[in-house]
Amino acid sequence: MDDLRVGLLGAGNIGTVHLQSTRGIDGATVVAAADVVPENRTRAEKQGVERTYEDYTDLLAEEDIDAAIVALPPFLHAEAATAAAEAGCHVFVEKPFARTAEEGQGMVDAADEAGVSIGVDHTIRYQPEVQKLKELYDAGRVGHVPLASIARINNGPFSAPPAREPISGWMLDPDATGGGALMDLGVHLFDVLEWFFGDLTVEYAHVDASMDLPFEDSALVVVSTEAGTQATVSAGFFQWETPPDITGYFRLEGVADTLRSEDHMPGQFMAHAAKSALENVAKRARGQEPAYFKPTYYYQAHYRALKDFLDAVAAGEEPPVNGAAGLRMVEHVETAYEMAEGTAVADRVGANVEADR
């Protein structure tokens, strides 16, 4: 296949991350972007995108593209991904894949009918420390793992103080997001556990809210796995997070030893960034390929996820994190919400999900 022509549907914060990632991927170029916000279109143009559109349907109609990146709010994922597939584009969808399993199934079906690939941006599995744990686990470093725990906590829809811009209305609407912390962060955590331990079964779930939000800001889920590992999943929207620092962990309690993600993270992110930047300067001087986004540490996960998808598309292969995987994670979240019924916040989320069906 010739160089992939990519269309960016949504040029906000995460869309810009995908745009920058694509610039580091050989054989792929973002040729057009669409966003309803004029400032976002201007930013995309300043970063080298030749043509921008207000409506993504115009982009799909006017542009000859091979792949589309759907970086829109969750309530637009199904509509945009289906439109892109019907236009003959391979589709890379930001997480969560869909708001409901029904929506997700429709997206997978649309891609199948069009004969295109569809994938999802589950980036935590691409974080360097998680990749290192997978390497050690696969090598048998800790043997069988009876227990595991994984967590991701951040400030959700809120900006770290001082707030620099108002919160977008859709971010506080469970009908637009599909849920709260469990939907936004839990899909990542379930994906990591399934990657390590095989098929998951949700055994217990509890959701709660310490703030007056229309969805949960904390969730605890217990799952069993195909490999015989029992795991706890914790997700929350109640702790300020200032990148590059990140609030989360993954721990494997094996019969031979314990693996901790924290043991494989930089002790000082700024020192790591400076060292990585100097390494890239030296590599370029020697004519070698630099380690894209390594100085920013976590952005390299987005780069690797998108590169894996586009490399698979170019090779005519199934993406490693495909639409079926994205759909399964949404199904796990739905099962957890059903198990958590009886709490006020879970009832609100469930009512919104049912109303949307």
N, C-alpha and C positions, 0 to 999 in steps of 0.2 A: 504494500500500500504506500502511496505517496504521503508526504507530510500531512498530518491530521489538521483539518481546519475546525477550530473549536468555537462554539458560541457560548457566551456567558449569560445565563438568564438570572439576573440579580447581581448587582455590582456594589452591594453594601459591604459591611465589614468582612464577612466570611467570603463573599464573592471576590473581594480584593485579594484575600489570601490565596484563593484558587488561581486568580489571574497571575499573581506573582509566582506561584508554583509552576504554572504552565510555561512561564518565560524561561525556567531552568530545565525544561524537558525537551531534549532533542527530538525533532520530528513532530512537534505540536505547536500550534500558534493560535492564540485567541484573535480571531479576525473581526468579531463583532460582539457587542454587549448590549443588554437591555435592562433598563431600570426606570421606574416611574419618578425617581428623585433626581432632579437635574444635577445636583452636586455630585451624585454618584456617577452619572454619565460623564461629567467633566473630569472626575478623577480617573476614570477608565481611559479617557482620551489622553490624559497627561501621561499615562503609563503605556502608551503605544497602541491602544486599540483604535483602528482606523475608522470604524463606523459604530455609532450607538443609536439605540432606538428607545422610545418611551415604552412601547408595548412589545413584549417578547413574541407575540404572535406575528408581528410585522417582521421581526428578525428571522423567524422560522420560514416565513413566506418569501422573503427577499434574498436571504443568504444561502449559498451552497456550502453547508457545513457537514462535517462527518460526525461530530460529537457535540453534545450539549451538556453544560454543567448547570444543574438546577440549584441555585443558591438563594432561593426565595423563602419566605416564611412557610411553615409547615402546611398551612391551609391551602397553599398553591401548589404543593408538590405533585399531587395526583394529576391535576389539570395540566400543569406544565410538562411533566414527564410523559404523559400520554400524548400530548400534542407533539412533543419532540420525537417520540417513537414513531408516530404516524407520519412525521415528515421524513422518516428514514434515518434518524440520527441515533447513534449510541448515546446512552444517558447516564450521567454520573450525578447522583442525588445527595444533597446534604442530609444529615441526620436531623430528626428521626425520619426514616424512609417515608412514612405516612402517618396520619393521625390515627387511623384504625386499620385493622387487618383487612377489612373489606376494601378500603382504598388501596392498600398495598397490593392485594391480589389483582385488582384491576390494572395497576401499573405493570406488574409482572406479565399479565396476560397481553397487554398492549405491546410490550416489547417482544414477546414470543410471536405474536401475530405479524409484527412488522419485520421479524428476523433480525433484530438488533440486540445488542447487549445492554444490560442495565445493572448499575452498581451503586454502592452507598458509601458515604464517607465515615466509616467507623475507624476513627483515628487512634484510639487508645491502644489498640493492638500494634500500632506502628510506633508508639513511643519507645525510645531507645532502651529504657530500663525494662519495659515489658518484653521487648524483643530478646533482651539478655536472659530474662527469666525463662522464656520459651526455649531458648537454646540449652540452658542448663537442665530444664525439666525433661526435654526430649533426649538429652544425653544420659538420663537416669541418675542425675546428681543427688536427688533426694528420694528416689524410689517412689512407691505409691504415696499419694497425698490424700489422707483421710479427710482433712479439713483445709479450707481456703477462705480467705476474706478479701473483699475488694471494695473500695470506696472512692467516691468523687463528690466533693463538696465545693460549691462556689457561691457567688452572689446572685446567680440567676439573672432575672431581667434588670436588676438594679446596677447602676454604675457605682464604682467605688467612690467614696466622698473625696473631694467635693463633686457633686453631680455636674457634668458639663453639658448634658443635653437631656431633654425630656424622654421618658420611656415611650417607645412606640406602643400604641394602643393594643395591637394584636398580641404583644408579649404578655399581657395580663388577661387575655381572653382564652379560657380553656377550650373553647370551640375552635379557635384558630391554632392553638398549639398542640391539641390532643391530650394535654395533661400538664403536670408540673415537673418537679425534679425527677421523678421516676421515668417519665417519658423522655425528657431532655437528656438526662445523664445515664439513666438505667440501661438504655439500649446499648450504649458503649460497653457497660460493665458485663451485661449478659453476653455480648459478642466475644469479649475476651475469655470468659469462662467456657463458652462453647468451643472456641478455638483451642483451648488447652485440653478440655475434658470431654468433649463430645456433647451429644444431645442433652438438653436441660429439661428438668421438670420443676415447676414452681410448687413448693410445698407449703409455704407460709408467707403472708405479706401483711404489713401494717403501714399505713400512711398517716401523717399528721401535719399540722401547720401551727407554727408559733407566731406567724404574722397573719394579718387579715387579708389573705389572698384567696382567689377563687379556685386554687388548686393546691396540692400538697407542696410543702417546702421541705419535708423530710420523709424518707421511706426506708424501710428495712424489709428485705426479702430473703428467704431461705430457699435454696434450690438443691436438688440432687442431680447428679450427672451420670452419663453413660459409663464413665471411668470409675464410678463408685466414690467420688468425692462429694462431700457435703460442703456447700459454700454459702456465706452470708454476703449480701449485696446491700450497700448503704449509699444513698444519694441524698443530697440536700442543697437548698438554696439559702443558707443562713450564715455564710462565712465570707468575709471580704477576701478577695484574691487579687494580688497584684503581680501580673506576669513579669518576669518569667517564672516566679515561684508558683507552685500549683499545689492545691490541697487534695491529695488523694494517695492511695497506696494499694498494693496488691501483695498478699502474703500467702505462701504455700507452706503448710505444716506437714512435711513429709515424714515418712518413717525413719529416714536416715538423717535428715537435717531440715532446717527452715530456710526458705528463700524469701527475701524481702526486697521489694522494688526500691525502697529507700537506699539500700546498700549499693545501688548501681546508678544513682543520680549524682550530678555534680554537687560538691560541697558548697561551692560558690558559683552562682550562675554567671556573674559578671566576669569572674576570672576565666570560666569556661568559654564564654563568648569571645574574650580577647585572645585566648590561646587558639581557639578554632579559627578565628579570622586570620591570624598570622599563619596558621597551617594552610589555609586556602590561598593566601598570597604566595607562599612558597610553592604550592602545587601548580598554580598558574604560571609561575616563573619557570617551572620545569616542563611546562606544556602538558600537565596532568589535569584530569577533571577534578574540580573542587567538590567539597562535600556541601551540596546546596542546603542552606538553611541550618546547618549545624551550629553556627554561632547563636542562633535564636532558640536552639534546643527543641522546643515543642513544635515550632512551625515545620520542622523537618518531617513530622508525622503526617501533616497534611500533604506535603510534597510527595512523600513515599506512597501514600494512599492513592493520590491522583495518578502518579506515574505508573503504579501497578495496573490501574484500570486502563490507562491509555496504551501502555505496552501490550496488554492482553488484546485490546481492540485491534491494534496494528498487526498483531500476530494471528488474528482470527481465532483467539482462544477465549474461553470463559473467564471473566474477571474473578480474581480470588475472593473478593467480597461482593457477591452478586446480589441481585434483587431478592432472590429467595432467602438469603441470609438476613437482609434488612427486614423482610416480611416476618421472619421467625422472631426477631427481637421485638417487634411491635406486638406480636401474638403473646409473647411472654409478659409484656407490660400489661396487656389487656387481662390476662389471667390473674396477674397480681392485683390489679384493681378490683376484679371480681372477688378475690379472696379477702380483700381489705374492706369489703362492704360492711356497713354498720357504723363507720366513722363519718362525721359530717362532711369532711373534705372529700372522702372517697365517693360519697353519694353525689356530691356536686359534679365531680369529674365524670362519674358514670352516667349521670343524667345528660350531661353535655355530649358524651360520646354516643349515647343511644339516640339523642335528638338529631345528631348529624348523619345517622345511618339512613 
